[in-house]
Amino acid sequence: MVEPIGVNGMPAIRWGSRNGASAVVTLQGAHLVSWVPAGGEEALYMSERSAFEAGRPIRGGVPVCFPQFADRGALGQHGFARNFDWRFLGIDEAGEGASATFALESSPKTLALWPRAFRLELVVSIGGAQLDLALRVTNTGSTPLSFTAALHTYFRVSEVATARLEGLRGVKFLTRGCLDVEVETREIVTAAEFIDRIYFAPPPWTRLQDGARVLHIGQRGFTDTVVWNPGRDRCELMADMPPAGYRHMLCVEAAAIEPPIALAPGEVWNGVQSVTLSS
Ligand code: BG6
């Protein structure tokens, strides 16, 4: 099943797999705004106050941050890929799962912001209890390029204060606004308050427990994991979040930040975030 739909007026693609999973991606940003695993409930957090306006970021789901993570460079926050319209290339329904592919290529508009020739491809694969997001970056130009990127996944949790993220003990991290790198000493990371950390070279899997639901979150190619929740005070200041929205989300982002990825002309980089729900 695949159908073009509108999400708050924004063009999007909805599709499902034979084994009962479904997903919705807006063409702006190739932004996954819904993932419902087979037999389960919505697994992503979407802010009910999100803007759905051309050129403005969507709050929730899975923003694709490229070619700059956060404000680490001269471009706007998280780069421009999340604010541009991607092309929908089609659905592949081989087997029980179903994958949708989206692409964004450099254009006069992107070149005006960032003078590099590139091609981005995002393949969103759903099937049963699993989601795979595969980002591929190709340097289509004749000069080297370097970028930072993230799949900025907002997981829906029933109550962030009791959600538990496991698997980061012993991993070095940097808190936003701090200069010193620290080492995670906790077996279980909780986010009852504001958290904004880049974990460097994490293990390939973390485990997010939310009540009886467990999400196994894997990454390949991406070198870092970002854990973010704005907490109560910052959330209240965000125009596109309801005041209590922070309680129902936790971002666990597959990221490539330090060092930036360098691609020679013609070179390709692949990064994948995989999520499996078990309960
Ligand atoms: C996270 C960053 O990835 O994204 C945070 O680590 C940032 O610092 C957050 O606040 C949200 O960014 P934005 O641009 O979507 O508000």
Boltz pocket constraint, residues with backbone or C-beta under 6 A from the ligand:
constraints:
  - pocket:
      binder: B
      contacts: [[A, 57], [A, 58], [A, 70], [A, 77], [A, 78], [A, 152], [A, 176], [A, 196], [A, 197], [A, 226], [A, 227], [A, 228], [A, 253]]
      max_distance: 6.0
